[in-house]
């Protein structure tokens, strides 16, 4: 059932006029699948073991977000949603790259610069680079 739903979502994204809602529904589905996997793992008591299944869902979500951002790079709400996802997943390197790319595409957005500066201060504690 998961494979058939993923296949259907992929077909929707591969079409010529892929919609933003298709991407967002796919992201919601993959998030729920990953939460279900984590819950089942907790119920089995296999908390200490880490494997490919632990990172596979997160990697898949990053891939979907990358495709979404490539197609809808002008939408700042998509960028901020990806920033929140990266923060929650603990993907600091990906967040740094995404912030850099967003600032290159939207250099006049003051809110984006403020977010990048606050991230720089909170993550690295470097006020000088946040001001630059």
MODELLER restraints for C-alpha pairs under 7 A, 6 or more apart:
rsr = mdl.restraints
at = mdl.atoms
rsr.add(forms.Gaussian(group=physical.xy_distance, feature=features.Distance(at['CA:9:A'], at['CA:26:A']), mean=6.19, stdev=0.5))
rsr.add(forms.Gaussian(group=physical.xy_distance, feature=features.Distance(at['CA:12:A'], at['CA:18:A']), mean=6.28, stdev=0.5))
rsr.add(forms.Gaussian(group=physical.xy_distance, feature=features.Distance(at['CA:12:A'], at['CA:22:A']), mean=6.70, stdev=0.5))
rsr.add(forms.Gaussian(group=physical.xy_distance, feature=features.Distance(at['CA:13:A'], at['CA:22:A']), mean=6.81, stdev=0.5))
rsr.add(forms.Gaussian(group=physical.xy_distance, feature=features.Distance(at['CA:13:A'], at['CA:23:A']), mean=6.90, stdev=0.5))
rsr.add(forms.Gaussian(group=physical.xy_distance, feature=features.Distance(at['CA:23:A'], at['CA:68:A']), mean=6.42, stdev=0.5))
rsr.add(forms.Gaussian(group=physical.xy_distance, feature=features.Distance(at['CA:27:A'], at['CA:61:A']), mean=6.44, stdev=0.5))
rsr.add(forms.Gaussian(group=physical.xy_distance, feature=features.Distance(at['CA:30:A'], at['CA:61:A']), mean=6.86, stdev=0.5))
rsr.add(forms.Gaussian(group=physical.xy_distance, feature=features.Distance(at['CA:34:A'], at['CA:57:A']), mean=5.74, stdev=0.5))
rsr.add(forms.Gaussian(group=physical.xy_distance, feature=features.Distance(at['CA:41:A'], at['CA:47:A']), mean=6.88, stdev=0.5))
rsr.add(forms.Gaussian(group=physical.xy_distance, feature=features.Distance(at['CA:65:A'], at['CA:82:A']), mean=6.75, stdev=0.5))
rsr.add(forms.Gaussian(group=physical.xy_distance, feature=features.Distance(at['CA:83:A'], at['CA:95:A']), mean=6.13, stdev=0.5))
rsr.add(forms.Gaussian(group=physical.xy_distance, feature=features.Distance(at['CA:86:A'], at['CA:92:A']), mean=6.79, stdev=0.5))
rsr.add(forms.Gaussian(group=physical.xy_distance, feature=features.Distance(at['CA:86:A'], at['CA:94:A']), mean=6.89, stdev=0.5))
rsr.add(forms.Gaussian(group=physical.xy_distance, feature=features.Distance(at['CA:86:A'], at['CA:95:A']), mean=5.69, stdev=0.5))
rsr.add(forms.Gaussian(group=physical.xy_distance, feature=features.Distance(at['CA:99:A'], at['CA:116:A']), mean=6.52, stdev=0.5))
rsr.add(forms.Gaussian(group=physical.xy_distance, feature=features.Distance(at['CA:103:A'], at['CA:112:A']), mean=6.97, stdev=0.5))
rsr.add(forms.Gaussian(group=physical.xy_distance, feature=features.Distance(at['CA:117:A'], at['CA:130:A']), mean=4.43, stdev=0.5))
rsr.add(forms.Gaussian(group=physical.xy_distance, feature=features.Distance(at['CA:117:A'], at['CA:131:A']), mean=6.80, stdev=0.5))
rsr.add(forms.Gaussian(group=physical.xy_distance, feature=features.Distance(at['CA:120:A'], at['CA:126:A']), mean=6.40, stdev=0.5))
rsr.add(forms.Gaussian(group=physical.xy_distance, feature=features.Distance(at['CA:120:A'], at['CA:130:A']), mean=5.51, stdev=0.5))
rsr.add(forms.Gaussian(group=physical.xy_distance, feature=features.Distance(at['CA:121:A'], at['CA:127:A']), mean=5.57, stdev=0.5))
rsr.add(forms.Gaussian(group=physical.xy_distance, feature=features.Distance(at['CA:121:A'], at['CA:130:A']), mean=6.26, stdev=0.5))
